Amino acid sequence: MSTIRIKHHHGLTHEETRERVEQIASHLKGRYRGAYSWHGSALRFQRSGVSGSVVLGAGYVELRVKLGLLLVPKKGQIEALIRQHIPAAMGEQAG
């Protein structure tokens, strides 16, 4: 198993951050048929071949994604896509 770890700083309140993470998780659940649940300030998610968490901190989100064996060769591509989309997901403008 291989793990992706990303910590992203932002200027949102805790409530705004939780709302955005919830929206993303709901969208991904519908698209990829996974499951997620909140445990305090951490959202845990799981689907076949992937599991992980998003921890909400003061001014940051920390994402941990554990990839199953079949996705390990795609780790670099998956991490690049996540890093590319996090700013927009957190409501940040490009440039």
Summary of the structure (lengths in Angstrom):
residues: 95
radius of gyration: 13.0
end to end distance: 34.8
largest distance: 36.7
contacts: 242
relative contact order: 0.25
helix: 42%
strand: 37%
